[in-house]
Amino acid sequence: MLSTRLISSEDWEAVKAIYEEGILTGNATFETNVPAKDNWFSSRVLECSIVCLDDDKIVGWASLSPVSSRCVYKGVGENSIYVKQDQRGKGVGDYLLGQLIKAAEKTGVWTIQTGIFPENTISIALHLKHGFREVGVRSRIGKMDGVWRDVLFMERRSEVVGVD
């Protein structure tokens, strides 16, 4: 049975391994290496960073990162979601993203945004299922292995936009 909890520093090795699996797909992130533990944790909104457990084994993680340090954007976060390779297609991502949205709204986040490579059709479908909309394509936004890549920009607004 799946469950989630807030991420802790003790989860780092499992989180790192799952992130590395995502990097190896070539369609999850522009990152080529997992950042150092301290850098990863300091770049996240920790009250909106969770691990997904299946019988006490970490099978995925999701987190929000602030999009800006400006106070006007304090309710806007960018999500990341990664599922262990051997757990993909089993509903982990669906459950995890739903729980991340609940955690985000509970802490006052009214907009969650994300950038997804257009080739990552499974992630796009997952985000659409959870109420994200396509905002546009950021054409040739970055190079990966010498090749320009596009990123589909998506966002999800809370139903209680503007409420403190």
Rosetta constraint file for C-alpha pairs under 8 A:
AtomPair CA 1 CA 54 HARMONIC 5.57 0.50
AtomPair CA 1 CA 55 HARMONIC 6.32 0.50
AtomPair CA 2 CA 52 HARMONIC 6.73 0.50
AtomPair CA 2 CA 53 HARMONIC 5.56 0.50
AtomPair CA 2 CA 54 HARMONIC 4.74 0.50
AtomPair CA 2 CA 55 HARMONIC 7.18 0.50
AtomPair CA 2 CA 92 HARMONIC 7.61 0.50
AtomPair CA 2 CA 95 HARMONIC 7.83 0.50
AtomPair CA 3 CA 52 HARMONIC 5.74 0.50
AtomPair CA 3 CA 53 HARMONIC 5.23 0.50
AtomPair CA 3 CA 54 HARMONIC 6.64 0.50
AtomPair CA 4 CA 50 HARMONIC 6.33 0.50
AtomPair CA 4 CA 51 HARMONIC 5.55 0.50
AtomPair CA 4 CA 52 HARMONIC 4.50 0.50
AtomPair CA 4 CA 53 HARMONIC 5.88 0.50
AtomPair CA 4 CA 96 HARMONIC 7.42 0.50
AtomPair CA 4 CA 99 HARMONIC 7.38 0.50
AtomPair CA 5 CA 50 HARMONIC 5.43 0.50
AtomPair CA 5 CA 51 HARMONIC 5.78 0.50
AtomPair CA 5 CA 52 HARMONIC 6.94 0.50
AtomPair CA 6 CA 46 HARMONIC 7.48 0.50
AtomPair CA 6 CA 47 HARMONIC 6.79 0.50
AtomPair CA 6 CA 48 HARMONIC 7.39 0.50
AtomPair CA 6 CA 49 HARMONIC 5.86 0.50
AtomPair CA 6 CA 50 HARMONIC 4.34 0.50
AtomPair CA 6 CA 51 HARMONIC 6.33 0.50
AtomPair CA 7 CA 11 HARMONIC 6.54 0.50
AtomPair CA 7 CA 46 HARMONIC 7.28 0.50
AtomPair CA 7 CA 49 HARMONIC 5.73 0.50
AtomPair CA 7 CA 50 HARMONIC 4.70 0.50
AtomPair CA 7 CA 51 HARMONIC 5.52 0.50
AtomPair CA 8 CA 12 HARMONIC 7.38 0.50
AtomPair CA 11 CA 15 HARMONIC 6.13 0.50
AtomPair CA 12 CA 16 HARMONIC 5.81 0.50
AtomPair CA 12 CA 37 HARMONIC 7.02 0.50
AtomPair CA 13 CA 17 HARMONIC 6.14 0.50
AtomPair CA 14 CA 18 HARMONIC 6.27 0.50
AtomPair CA 14 CA 58 HARMONIC 6.63 0.50
AtomPair CA 15 CA 19 HARMONIC 6.11 0.50
AtomPair CA 15 CA 58 HARMONIC 7.92 0.50
AtomPair CA 15 CA 60 HARMONIC 7.39 0.50
AtomPair CA 15 CA 61 HARMONIC 6.70 0.50
AtomPair CA 16 CA 20 HARMONIC 6.10 0.50
AtomPair CA 16 CA 34 HARMONIC 6.68 0.50
AtomPair CA 17 CA 21 HARMONIC 6.36 0.50
AtomPair CA 18 CA 22 HARMONIC 6.44 0.50
AtomPair CA 18 CA 59 HARMONIC 7.94 0.50
AtomPair CA 18 CA 60 HARMONIC 6.89 0.50
AtomPair CA 18 CA 82 HARMONIC 6.62 0.50
AtomPair CA 18 CA 83 HARMONIC 6.53 0.50
AtomPair CA 18 CA 84 HARMONIC 5.19 0.50
AtomPair CA 18 CA 85 HARMONIC 7.43 0.50
AtomPair CA 19 CA 23 HARMONIC 6.25 0.50
AtomPair CA 19 CA 34 HARMONIC 6.85 0.50
AtomPair CA 19 CA 82 HARMONIC 6.47 0.50
AtomPair CA 20 CA 24 HARMONIC 6.26 0.50
AtomPair CA 20 CA 33 HARMONIC 7.23 0.50
AtomPair CA 20 CA 34 HARMONIC 6.49 0.50
AtomPair CA 21 CA 25 HARMONIC 6.80 0.50
AtomPair CA 21 CA 84 HARMONIC 7.20 0.50
AtomPair CA 21 CA 85 HARMONIC 6.64 0.50
AtomPair CA 22 CA 26 HARMONIC 7.43 0.50
AtomPair CA 22 CA 27 HARMONIC 7.66 0.50
AtomPair CA 22 CA 28 HARMONIC 5.63 0.50
AtomPair CA 22 CA 29 HARMONIC 7.60 0.50
AtomPair CA 22 CA 82 HARMONIC 6.70 0.50
AtomPair CA 22 CA 83 HARMONIC 7.89 0.50
AtomPair CA 22 CA 85 HARMONIC 7.89 0.50
AtomPair CA 23 CA 27 HARMONIC 7.37 0.50
AtomPair CA 23 CA 28 HARMONIC 6.00 0.50
AtomPair CA 23 CA 29 HARMONIC 6.21 0.50
AtomPair CA 23 CA 30 HARMONIC 7.92 0.50
AtomPair CA 23 CA 31 HARMONIC 6.72 0.50
AtomPair CA 23 CA 32 HARMONIC 6.25 0.50
AtomPair CA 23 CA 33 HARMONIC 7.34 0.50
AtomPair CA 26 CA 30 HARMONIC 7.95 0.50
AtomPair CA 27 CA 117 HARMONIC 6.07 0.50
AtomPair CA 27 CA 119 HARMONIC 6.73 0.50
AtomPair CA 27 CA 120 HARMONIC 5.97 0.50
AtomPair CA 28 CA 116 HARMONIC 7.21 0.50
AtomPair CA 28 CA 117 HARMONIC 7.02 0.50
AtomPair CA 28 CA 120 HARMONIC 7.24 0.50
AtomPair CA 29 CA 116 HARMONIC 7.94 0.50
AtomPair CA 29 CA 117 HARMONIC 7.90 0.50
AtomPair CA 30 CA 142 HARMONIC 7.78 0.50
AtomPair CA 30 CA 143 HARMONIC 7.98 0.50
AtomPair CA 30 CA 144 HARMONIC 6.48 0.50
AtomPair CA 35 CA 39 HARMONIC 6.24 0.50
AtomPair CA 35 CA 40 HARMONIC 5.89 0.50
AtomPair CA 36 CA 40 HARMONIC 6.16 0.50
AtomPair CA 37 CA 41 HARMONIC 6.21 0.50
AtomPair CA 38 CA 42 HARMONIC 6.00 0.50
AtomPair CA 39 CA 43 HARMONIC 6.20 0.50
AtomPair CA 40 CA 44 HARMONIC 6.79 0.50
AtomPair CA 41 CA 46 HARMONIC 7.44 0.50
AtomPair CA 43 CA 65 HARMONIC 6.06 0.50
AtomPair CA 43 CA 66 HARMONIC 7.62 0.50
AtomPair CA 44 CA 48 HARMONIC 7.93 0.50
AtomPair CA 44 CA 49 HARMONIC 7.06 0.50
AtomPair CA 44 CA 63 HARMONIC 6.68 0.50
AtomPair CA 44 CA 64 HARMONIC 5.80 0.50
AtomPair CA 44 CA 65 HARMONIC 4.49 0.50
AtomPair CA 44 CA 66 HARMONIC 6.96 0.50
AtomPair CA 45 CA 49 HARMONIC 6.37 0.50
AtomPair CA 45 CA 63 HARMONIC 7.12 0.50
AtomPair CA 45 CA 64 HARMONIC 5.49 0.50
AtomPair CA 45 CA 65 HARMONIC 5.46 0.50
AtomPair CA 45 CA 66 HARMONIC 6.69 0.50
AtomPair CA 46 CA 63 HARMONIC 7.59 0.50
AtomPair CA 46 CA 64 HARMONIC 7.78 0.50
AtomPair CA 47 CA 103 HARMONIC 7.43 0.50
AtomPair CA 47 CA 107 HARMONIC 7.57 0.50
AtomPair CA 48 CA 63 HARMONIC 5.73 0.50
AtomPair CA 48 CA 64 HARMONIC 5.73 0.50
AtomPair CA 48 CA 100 HARMONIC 6.54 0.50
AtomPair CA 48 CA 103 HARMONIC 5.66 0.50
AtomPair CA 48 CA 104 HARMONIC 5.68 0.50
AtomPair CA 48 CA 107 HARMONIC 7.81 0.50
AtomPair CA 49 CA 61 HARMONIC 7.52 0.50
AtomPair CA 49 CA 62 HARMONIC 5.74 0.50
AtomPair CA 49 CA 63 HARMONIC 3.91 0.50
AtomPair CA 49 CA 64 HARMONIC 6.13 0.50
AtomPair CA 49 CA 100 HARMONIC 7.41 0.50
AtomPair CA 50 CA 61 HARMONIC 5.65 0.50
AtomPair CA 50 CA 62 HARMONIC 5.45 0.50
AtomPair CA 50 CA 63 HARMONIC 6.18 0.50
AtomPair CA 50 CA 100 HARMONIC 7.11 0.50
AtomPair CA 51 CA 58 HARMONIC 6.44 0.50
AtomPair CA 51 CA 59 HARMONIC 7.62 0.50
AtomPair CA 51 CA 60 HARMONIC 5.81 0.50
AtomPair CA 51 CA 61 HARMONIC 4.22 0.50
AtomPair CA 51 CA 62 HARMONIC 6.46 0.50
AtomPair CA 51 CA 96 HARMONIC 7.93 0.50
AtomPair CA 52 CA 58 HARMONIC 5.67 0.50
AtomPair CA 52 CA 59 HARMONIC 5.72 0.50
AtomPair CA 52 CA 60 HARMONIC 5.05 0.50
AtomPair CA 52 CA 61 HARMONIC 5.72 0.50
AtomPair CA 52 CA 92 HARMONIC 7.49 0.50
AtomPair CA 52 CA 96 HARMONIC 6.30 0.50
AtomPair CA 53 CA 57 HARMONIC 5.14 0.50
AtomPair CA 53 CA 58 HARMONIC 4.52 0.50
AtomPair CA 53 CA 59 HARMONIC 5.69 0.50
AtomPair CA 53 CA 60 HARMONIC 7.28 0.50
AtomPair CA 54 CA 58 HARMONIC 6.54 0.50
AtomPair CA 54 CA 59 HARMONIC 6.53 0.50
AtomPair CA 59 CA 83 HARMONIC 6.06 0.50
AtomPair CA 59 CA 84 HARMONIC 5.18 0.50
AtomPair CA 59 CA 87 HARMONIC 6.59 0.50
AtomPair CA 59 CA 92 HARMONIC 7.50 0.50
AtomPair CA 60 CA 81 HARMONIC 7.56 0.50
AtomPair CA 60 CA 82 HARMONIC 5.52 0.50
AtomPair CA 60 CA 83 HARMONIC 4.13 0.50
AtomPair CA 60 CA 84 HARMONIC 5.53 0.50
AtomPair CA 60 CA 92 HARMONIC 7.11 0.50
AtomPair CA 60 CA 93 HARMONIC 7.52 0.50
AtomPair CA 60 CA 96 HARMONIC 7.55 0.50
AtomPair CA 61 CA 81 HARMONIC 5.88 0.50
AtomPair CA 61 CA 82 HARMONIC 5.49 0.50
AtomPair CA 61 CA 83 HARMONIC 6.56 0.50
AtomPair CA 61 CA 96 HARMONIC 7.19 0.50
AtomPair CA 62 CA 79 HARMONIC 7.02 0.50
AtomPair CA 62 CA 80 HARMONIC 5.43 0.50
AtomPair CA 62 CA 81 HARMONIC 4.23 0.50
AtomPair CA 62 CA 82 HARMONIC 6.34 0.50
AtomPair CA 62 CA 96 HARMONIC 6.76 0.50
AtomPair CA 62 CA 97 HARMONIC 7.10 0.50
AtomPair CA 62 CA 100 HARMONIC 6.64 0.50
AtomPair CA 63 CA 79 HARMONIC 5.58 0.50
AtomPair CA 63 CA 80 HARMONIC 5.36 0.50
AtomPair CA 63 CA 81 HARMONIC 6.66 0.50
AtomPair CA 63 CA 100 HARMONIC 7.19 0.50
AtomPair CA 64 CA 77 HARMONIC 5.48 0.50
AtomPair CA 64 CA 78 HARMONIC 5.24 0.50
AtomPair CA 64 CA 79 HARMONIC 4.47 0.50
AtomPair CA 64 CA 80 HARMONIC 6.43 0.50
AtomPair CA 65 CA 77 HARMONIC 5.40 0.50
AtomPair CA 65 CA 78 HARMONIC 5.16 0.50
AtomPair CA 65 CA 79 HARMONIC 6.46 0.50
AtomPair CA 66 CA 74 HARMONIC 7.25 0.50
AtomPair CA 66 CA 76 HARMONIC 6.60 0.50
AtomPair CA 66 CA 77 HARMONIC 4.73 0.50
AtomPair CA 66 CA 78 HARMONIC 6.32 0.50
AtomPair CA 67 CA 73 HARMONIC 7.12 0.50
AtomPair CA 67 CA 76 HARMONIC 6.40 0.50
AtomPair CA 67 CA 77 HARMONIC 5.51 0.50
AtomPair CA 67 CA 78 HARMONIC 6.19 0.50
AtomPair CA 68 CA 73 HARMONIC 6.11 0.50
AtomPair CA 68 CA 74 HARMONIC 7.46 0.50
AtomPair CA 69 CA 73 HARMONIC 7.25 0.50
AtomPair CA 69 CA 74 HARMONIC 7.36 0.50
AtomPair CA 70 CA 74 HARMONIC 7.00 0.50
AtomPair CA 74 CA 109 HARMONIC 7.44 0.50
AtomPair CA 75 CA 108 HARMONIC 5.94 0.50
AtomPair CA 75 CA 109 HARMONIC 4.03 0.50
AtomPair CA 75 CA 110 HARMONIC 5.36 0.50
AtomPair CA 75 CA 111 HARMONIC 6.44 0.50
AtomPair CA 76 CA 109 HARMONIC 5.69 0.50
AtomPair CA 76 CA 110 HARMONIC 6.19 0.50
AtomPair CA 76 CA 111 HARMONIC 4.76 0.50
AtomPair CA 76 CA 112 HARMONIC 5.81 0.50
AtomPair CA 76 CA 113 HARMONIC 7.46 0.50
AtomPair CA 77 CA 109 HARMONIC 6.97 0.50
AtomPair CA 77 CA 111 HARMONIC 6.48 0.50
AtomPair CA 77 CA 112 HARMONIC 5.00 0.50
AtomPair CA 77 CA 113 HARMONIC 6.23 0.50
AtomPair CA 78 CA 112 HARMONIC 5.54 0.50
AtomPair CA 78 CA 113 HARMONIC 4.72 0.50
AtomPair CA 78 CA 114 HARMONIC 5.33 0.50
AtomPair CA 79 CA 112 HARMONIC 6.49 0.50
AtomPair CA 79 CA 113 HARMONIC 6.33 0.50
AtomPair CA 79 CA 114 HARMONIC 5.64 0.50
AtomPair CA 80 CA 114 HARMONIC 7.40 0.50
AtomPair CA 81 CA 93 HARMONIC 7.35 0.50
AtomPair CA 81 CA 96 HARMONIC 7.81 0.50
AtomPair CA 81 CA 97 HARMONIC 7.24 0.50
AtomPair CA 82 CA 93 HARMONIC 7.44 0.50
AtomPair CA 83 CA 87 HARMONIC 6.55 0.50
AtomPair CA 83 CA 88 HARMONIC 6.15 0.50
AtomPair CA 83 CA 92 HARMONIC 6.87 0.50
AtomPair CA 83 CA 93 HARMONIC 6.32 0.50
AtomPair CA 84 CA 88 HARMONIC 6.53 0.50
AtomPair CA 87 CA 92 HARMONIC 6.95 0.50
AtomPair CA 88 CA 92 HARMONIC 6.91 0.50
AtomPair CA 88 CA 93 HARMONIC 7.51 0.50
AtomPair CA 91 CA 95 HARMONIC 6.20 0.50
AtomPair CA 92 CA 96 HARMONIC 5.93 0.50
AtomPair CA 93 CA 97 HARMONIC 5.95 0.50
AtomPair CA 93 CA 126 HARMONIC 7.53 0.50
AtomPair CA 94 CA 98 HARMONIC 6.27 0.50
AtomPair CA 94 CA 126 HARMONIC 6.54 0.50
AtomPair CA 95 CA 99 HARMONIC 6.29 0.50
AtomPair CA 96 CA 100 HARMONIC 6.13 0.50
AtomPair CA 97 CA 101 HARMONIC 6.19 0.50
AtomPair CA 97 CA 127 HARMONIC 7.99 0.50
AtomPair CA 97 CA 130 HARMONIC 7.59 0.50
AtomPair CA 98 CA 102 HARMONIC 6.45 0.50
AtomPair CA 98 CA 130 HARMONIC 7.02 0.50
AtomPair CA 99 CA 103 HARMONIC 6.23 0.50
AtomPair CA 100 CA 104 HARMONIC 6.05 0.50
AtomPair CA 101 CA 105 HARMONIC 6.16 0.50
AtomPair CA 102 CA 106 HARMONIC 6.08 0.50
AtomPair CA 103 CA 107 HARMONIC 6.43 0.50
AtomPair CA 104 CA 108 HARMONIC 6.47 0.50
AtomPair CA 104 CA 109 HARMONIC 5.12 0.50
AtomPair CA 104 CA 110 HARMONIC 7.77 0.50
AtomPair CA 105 CA 109 HARMONIC 5.03 0.50
AtomPair CA 105 CA 110 HARMONIC 6.39 0.50
AtomPair CA 105 CA 158 HARMONIC 6.94 0.50
AtomPair CA 108 CA 164 HARMONIC 7.05 0.50
AtomPair CA 109 CA 158 HARMONIC 7.66 0.50
AtomPair CA 110 CA 157 HARMONIC 5.62 0.50
AtomPair CA 110 CA 158 HARMONIC 4.78 0.50
AtomPair CA 110 CA 159 HARMONIC 7.98 0.50
AtomPair CA 110 CA 160 HARMONIC 7.23 0.50
AtomPair CA 110 CA 161 HARMONIC 5.61 0.50
AtomPair CA 110 CA 162 HARMONIC 7.38 0.50
AtomPair CA 111 CA 155 HARMONIC 6.72 0.50
AtomPair CA 111 CA 156 HARMONIC 5.59 0.50
AtomPair CA 111 CA 157 HARMONIC 4.55 0.50
AtomPair CA 111 CA 158 HARMONIC 6.19 0.50
AtomPair CA 112 CA 155 HARMONIC 5.53 0.50
AtomPair CA 112 CA 156 HARMONIC 5.20 0.50
AtomPair CA 112 CA 157 HARMONIC 6.61 0.50
AtomPair CA 113 CA 153 HARMONIC 7.36 0.50
AtomPair CA 113 CA 154 HARMONIC 5.62 0.50
AtomPair CA 113 CA 155 HARMONIC 4.12 0.50
AtomPair CA 113 CA 156 HARMONIC 6.36 0.50
AtomPair CA 114 CA 153 HARMONIC 5.95 0.50
AtomPair CA 114 CA 154 HARMONIC 5.34 0.50
AtomPair CA 114 CA 155 HARMONIC 6.27 0.50
AtomPair CA 115 CA 151 HARMONIC 5.65 0.50
AtomPair CA 115 CA 152 HARMONIC 5.46 0.50
AtomPair CA 115 CA 153 HARMONIC 4.60 0.50
AtomPair CA 115 CA 154 HARMONIC 6.24 0.50
AtomPair CA 116 CA 120 HARMONIC 6.72 0.50
AtomPair CA 116 CA 123 HARMONIC 7.33 0.50
AtomPair CA 116 CA 124 HARMONIC 6.93 0.50
AtomPair CA 116 CA 151 HARMONIC 5.29 0.50
AtomPair CA 116 CA 152 HARMONIC 5.11 0.50
AtomPair CA 116 CA 153 HARMONIC 6.61 0.50
AtomPair CA 116 CA 154 HARMONIC 7.84 0.50
AtomPair CA 117 CA 149 HARMONIC 7.49 0.50
AtomPair CA 117 CA 150 HARMONIC 6.26 0.50
AtomPair CA 117 CA 151 HARMONIC 4.64 0.50
AtomPair CA 117 CA 152 HARMONIC 5.95 0.50
AtomPair CA 118 CA 124 HARMONIC 7.67 0.50
AtomPair CA 118 CA 150 HARMONIC 6.99 0.50
AtomPair CA 118 CA 151 HARMONIC 6.24 0.50
AtomPair CA 118 CA 152 HARMONIC 5.88 0.50
AtomPair CA 120 CA 124 HARMONIC 6.46 0.50
AtomPair CA 121 CA 125 HARMONIC 6.10 0.50
AtomPair CA 122 CA 126 HARMONIC 6.17 0.50
AtomPair CA 123 CA 127 HARMONIC 6.21 0.50
AtomPair CA 124 CA 128 HARMONIC 6.19 0.50
AtomPair CA 125 CA 129 HARMONIC 6.12 0.50
AtomPair CA 126 CA 130 HARMONIC 6.54 0.50
AtomPair CA 127 CA 131 HARMONIC 6.61 0.50
AtomPair CA 127 CA 132 HARMONIC 5.35 0.50
AtomPair CA 127 CA 133 HARMONIC 7.95 0.50
AtomPair CA 128 CA 132 HARMONIC 4.81 0.50
AtomPair CA 128 CA 133 HARMONIC 6.21 0.50
AtomPair CA 131 CA 156 HARMONIC 5.93 0.50
AtomPair CA 132 CA 154 HARMONIC 6.08 0.50
AtomPair CA 132 CA 155 HARMONIC 5.06 0.50
AtomPair CA 132 CA 156 HARMONIC 4.27 0.50
AtomPair CA 132 CA 157 HARMONIC 7.63 0.50
AtomPair CA 133 CA 154 HARMONIC 5.41 0.50
AtomPair CA 133 CA 155 HARMONIC 5.56 0.50
AtomPair CA 133 CA 156 HARMONIC 6.35 0.50
AtomPair CA 134 CA 152 HARMONIC 7.13 0.50
AtomPair CA 134 CA 153 HARMONIC 6.17 0.50
AtomPair CA 134 CA 154 HARMONIC 4.55 0.50
AtomPair CA 134 CA 155 HARMONIC 6.81 0.50
AtomPair CA 135 CA 152 HARMONIC 7.70 0.50
AtomPair CA 135 CA 153 HARMONIC 5.51 0.50
AtomPair CA 135 CA 154 HARMONIC 5.22 0.50
AtomPair CA 135 CA 155 HARMONIC 6.83 0.50
AtomPair CA 136 CA 152 HARMONIC 6.02 0.50
AtomPair CA 136 CA 153 HARMONIC 5.39 0.50
AtomPair CA 136 CA 154 HARMONIC 7.21 0.50
AtomPair CA 137 CA 150 HARMONIC 6.70 0.50
AtomPair CA 137 CA 151 HARMONIC 5.73 0.50
AtomPair CA 137 CA 152 HARMONIC 4.47 0.50
AtomPair CA 137 CA 153 HARMONIC 5.78 0.50
AtomPair CA 138 CA 150 HARMONIC 5.65 0.50
AtomPair CA 138 CA 151 HARMONIC 5.18 0.50
AtomPair CA 138 CA 152 HARMONIC 6.22 0.50
AtomPair CA 138 CA 153 HARMONIC 6.78 0.50
AtomPair CA 139 CA 149 HARMONIC 7.06 0.50
AtomPair CA 139 CA 150 HARMONIC 4.51 0.50
AtomPair CA 139 CA 151 HARMONIC 6.60 0.50
AtomPair CA 140 CA 148 HARMONIC 5.02 0.50
AtomPair CA 140 CA 149 HARMONIC 4.94 0.50
AtomPair CA 140 CA 150 HARMONIC 4.79 0.50
AtomPair CA 140 CA 151 HARMONIC 7.75 0.50
AtomPair CA 141 CA 148 HARMONIC 7.07 0.50
AtomPair CA 141 CA 149 HARMONIC 6.21 0.50
AtomPair CA 141 CA 150 HARMONIC 5.77 0.50
AtomPair CA 141 CA 151 HARMONIC 6.86 0.50
AtomPair CA 142 CA 148 HARMONIC 5.62 0.50
AtomPair CA 142 CA 149 HARMONIC 5.62 0.50
AtomPair CA 142 CA 150 HARMONIC 7.31 0.50
AtomPair CA 143 CA 147 HARMONIC 5.08 0.50
AtomPair CA 143 CA 148 HARMONIC 4.28 0.50
AtomPair CA 143 CA 149 HARMONIC 5.82 0.50
AtomPair CA 144 CA 148 HARMONIC 6.37 0.50
AtomPair CA 144 CA 149 HARMONIC 6.78 0.50
AtomPair CA 157 CA 161 HARMONIC 6.82 0.50
